[in-house]
């Protein structure tokens, strides 16, 4: 499958099964995540792999959006040490975390699995439940699993801007 085909096939999967995910698939997803480019290659991110039933129960206290997954990846970033553009002092930590998250989503799709970018969560609660996450700005949660047989993209999935609307040639 070409990259464009992969990018178009990926959708926000909100119905996952409890079928166990093979460890080699998880490893390839994590390898793709750490291959993500970051500003000046500083890599100011951390990924937490939430796998045990007890840890997933804690995660569910901070978000209702786990969609039946028994595995989730949480991405966080640290602003200290991240690249700061000197002209306007823009810190690239969130951008770097978003790039890592995008690699995760595409790698999940490439492995025949499903996920969605969950941004609706109680970050302070998550940090209270998982002290390891304290000191990080939490970017996203990615519940991961095999899509259910009746999982499908949302009705708006195909809605995309025209290139002529999105791109201006200079």
Secondary structure, 3 states (H helix, E strand, C coil): CCHHHHHHHCCECCCECCCCCCHHHHHHHHHHHHCCCCHHHCCCEEEEEECCHHHHHHHHHHCCCCCCCCEEEEEEECCCCCCEECCCCEECHHHHHHHHHHHHHHHHHHCCCEECEECCCCHHHHHHHCHHHCCCEEEEEEEEECECCCCCCCCCCCCCCCHHHHCCCC
